[in-house]
């Protein structure tokens, strides 16, 4: 359920301000924007991210070319290709603007030149707020997620927010923490001078 009233006046500045308070937007079926701060909050402890042995073999095989920010809006639109989605055209436009401003990023998996999986999110300080992921081939999004975690670790990030728990994320070690604890961890993370790109 949304934690704050609907607000159709979405803007990059509003989204960033919301993230800094632990809140994020999602579009309803009618396109209206609602705001969420789930309690408990799903996060990855970066040092405890689990890579199953089969996925590790896939990564080592080099089956997928993994790149950052080559086709951000294409990645977002691929994430929205499902029967029910909270990624509206308005959401795509605002996050694409955040990408141009250097705050939103995509990790993309390619095979034979085709975009076959990936994810996107927002990086603020040492926090990365994961938004959505998609896969058109087996393991394509999982490889992108493993790449993301390694990148965050290498660049000194301390918080990977996955917002809501799913069985898929739980298999890789995502866990729930109380919203109050998340907010305590968010403040110092935002103050870190990390760069995603």
BELVEN-V316495 format. One record per residue. N is the residue number from 0. RES is the residue in three letters. D_CENTER is the distance of its C-alpha to the mean C-alpha in Angstrom with 2 decimals. Layout:
{{N,RES,D_CENTER} {N,RES,D_CENTER}}
//
This chain:
{{0,UNK,19.80} {1,UNK,18.95} {2,UNK,19.94} {3,UNK,21.13} {4,UNK,23.12} {5,UNK,21.91} {6,UNK,21.75} {7,UNK,21.91} {8,UNK,22.10} {9,UNK,18.50} {10,UNK,18.22} {11,UNK,15.96} {12,UNK,18.05} {13,UNK,17.70} {14,UNK,13.91} {15,UNK,13.98} {16,UNK,16.87} {17,UNK,15.22} {18,UNK,12.22} {19,UNK,15.11} {20,UNK,16.67} {21,UNK,13.91} {22,UNK,13.73} {23,UNK,11.37} {24,UNK,12.73} {25,UNK,13.02} {26,UNK,15.88} {27,UNK,18.76} {28,UNK,20.80} {29,UNK,23.15} {30,UNK,20.58} {31,UNK,21.03} {32,UNK,18.13} {33,UNK,17.81} {34,UNK,16.14} {35,UNK,14.86} {36,UNK,15.04} {37,UNK,15.33} {38,UNK,17.88} {39,UNK,17.36} {40,UNK,13.73} {41,UNK,11.77} {42,UNK,10.76} {43,UNK,11.32} {44,UNK,14.46} {45,UNK,13.91} {46,UNK,17.61} {47,UNK,17.70} {48,UNK,15.11} {49,UNK,17.31} {50,UNK,17.88} {51,UNK,20.50} {52,UNK,23.52} {53,UNK,23.26} {54,UNK,19.76} {55,UNK,21.15} {56,UNK,23.99} {57,UNK,21.85} {58,UNK,20.04} {59,UNK,23.52} {60,UNK,24.97} {61,UNK,23.09} {62,UNK,22.76} {63,UNK,19.58} {64,UNK,19.21} {65,UNK,15.77} {66,UNK,15.17} {67,UNK,12.91} {68,UNK,13.02} {69,UNK,15.97} {70,UNK,15.10} {71,UNK,12.12} {72,UNK,13.65} {73,UNK,14.77} {74,UNK,11.40} {75,UNK,10.42} {76,UNK,13.88} {77,UNK,13.70} {78,UNK,10.82} {79,UNK,13.32} {80,UNK,16.23} {81,UNK,17.02} {82,UNK,19.88} {83,UNK,18.04} {84,UNK,14.97} {85,UNK,13.72} {86,UNK,12.62} {87,UNK,15.98} {88,UNK,17.56} {89,UNK,17.41} {90,UNK,13.64} {91,UNK,13.52} {92,UNK,16.21} {93,UNK,14.81} {94,UNK,11.40} {95,UNK,13.59} {96,UNK,15.81} {97,UNK,13.20} {98,UNK,12.61} {99,UNK,16.40} {100,UNK,16.61} {101,UNK,14.60} {102,UNK,11.80} {103,UNK,8.97} {104,UNK,8.43} {105,UNK,8.23} {106,UNK,9.37} {107,UNK,12.09} {108,UNK,14.73} {109,UNK,18.19} {110,UNK,21.41} {111,UNK,24.67} {112,UNK,23.07} {113,UNK,21.04} {114,UNK,17.29} {115,UNK,16.85} {116,UNK,13.24} {117,UNK,9.83} {118,UNK,6.15} {119,UNK,4.62} {120,UNK,3.41} {121,UNK,6.55} {122,UNK,8.91} {123,UNK,11.96} {124,UNK,14.66} {125,UNK,13.72} {126,UNK,10.62} {127,UNK,6.97} {128,UNK,4.99} {129,UNK,1.64} {130,UNK,3.34} {131,UNK,5.28} {132,UNK,7.28} {133,UNK,11.02} {134,UNK,14.12} {135,UNK,17.58} {136,UNK,19.14} {137,UNK,19.23} {138,UNK,16.92} {139,UNK,15.22} {140,UNK,11.62} {141,UNK,12.73} {142,UNK,14.05} {143,UNK,10.92} {144,UNK,9.18} {145,UNK,12.46} {146,UNK,12.59} {147,UNK,9.38} {148,UNK,11.02} {149,UNK,14.30} {150,UNK,13.30} {151,UNK,12.02} {152,UNK,15.25} {153,UNK,17.38} {154,UNK,16.42} {155,UNK,17.01} {156,UNK,13.71} {157,UNK,14.47} {158,UNK,11.60} {159,UNK,8.26} {160,UNK,7.44} {161,UNK,6.46} {162,UNK,8.71} {163,UNK,10.93} {164,UNK,12.61} {165,UNK,13.41} {166,UNK,16.14} {167,UNK,14.04} {168,UNK,11.74} {169,UNK,15.03} {170,UNK,16.69} {171,UNK,14.64} {172,UNK,15.49} {173,UNK,13.00} {174,UNK,15.29} {175,UNK,16.13} {176,UNK,17.39} {177,UNK,19.28} {178,UNK,17.77} {179,UNK,20.59} {180,UNK,19.61} {181,UNK,16.00} {182,UNK,17.53} {183,UNK,20.01} {184,UNK,17.48} {185,UNK,15.38} {186,UNK,18.47} {187,UNK,19.46} {188,UNK,15.99} {189,UNK,15.90} {190,UNK,19.36} {191,UNK,18.63} {192,UNK,19.28} {193,UNK,16.47} {194,UNK,15.61} {195,UNK,12.67} {196,UNK,14.87}}
//
